[in-house]
Amino acid sequence: MNKFISGGFLSDSRTHIMAGVGTLSAIAAYLVGDTDVFAMLQAIFTICGIYFLRHTNKNKGNKHGKNSRKIQE
């Protein structure tokens, strides 16, 4: 049960999956006529912004691939 709560084998890919599903749902909503092109683009840009924000925070605090706050031995 603990593996299910922590995400299991998809724990590192949650951001990728959510960005893909959000983009596909925005495109699908446009294709079936629920939204116009401007609402679709707004949703896609918002999803991409969240995706790239997540990726930039992932490497924050690292210097040359190492954690700068960790005391080196």
C-alpha positions in Angstrom: 0.0 0.0 0.0 2.9 2.3 0.7 4.2 1.9 -2.8 0.8 2.9 -4.2 0.6 6.0 -2.1 4.2 7.1 -3.0 3.5 6.7 -6.7 5.1 3.3 -7.4 7.0 3.0 -10.6 5.5 6.2 -12.0 6.6 8.4 -9.1 9.2 10.3 -11.2 6.9 10.7 -14.2 3.8 12.3 -12.6 4.6 15.7 -14.0 5.1 14.4 -17.5 1.9 12.4 -17.4 -0.2 15.3 -16.0 1.2 17.7 -18.6 0.4 15.2 -21.4 -3.1 14.5 -20.2 -3.8 18.2 -19.7 -2.6 19.0 -23.2 -4.6 16.2 -24.7 -7.8 17.3 -22.9 -7.4 20.9 -24.0 -7.0 19.8 -27.6 -9.9 17.3 -27.3 -12.2 20.1 -25.9 -11.3 22.3 -28.9 -12.0 19.5 -31.4 -15.4 18.6 -30.0 -16.4 22.3 -29.9 -16.5 22.9 -26.2 -13.9 25.7 -26.3 -12.5 28.1 -28.9 -8.9 28.3 -30.0 -7.9 31.0 -27.5 -9.2 29.0 -24.5 -7.3 26.0 -25.8 -4.0 27.9 -26.2 -4.5 29.5 -22.8 -4.9 26.1 -21.2 -1.9 24.6 -23.1 0.4 27.6 -22.1 -0.7 27.3 -18.5 0.1 23.6 -18.4 3.5 24.1 -20.1 4.3 26.9 -17.6 3.6 24.6 -14.7 5.6 21.8 -16.3 8.6 24.0 -16.9 8.3 25.6 -13.4 8.5 22.1 -11.9 11.6 21.2 -13.9 13.4 24.4 -13.0 12.7 23.9 -9.3 14.0 20.3 -9.5 17.5 21.5 -10.2 17.4 24.5 -7.8 20.1 24.4 -5.2 22.4 22.1 -7.2 25.8 23.3 -8.3 27.5 21.2 -11.0 25.2 18.2 -10.2 25.9 18.3 -6.5 23.8 19.7 -3.6 25.4 22.9 -2.6 23.9 22.8 0.9 25.3 19.4 1.8 28.5 19.4 3.8 31.2 17.7 1.7 33.2 15.1 3.4 
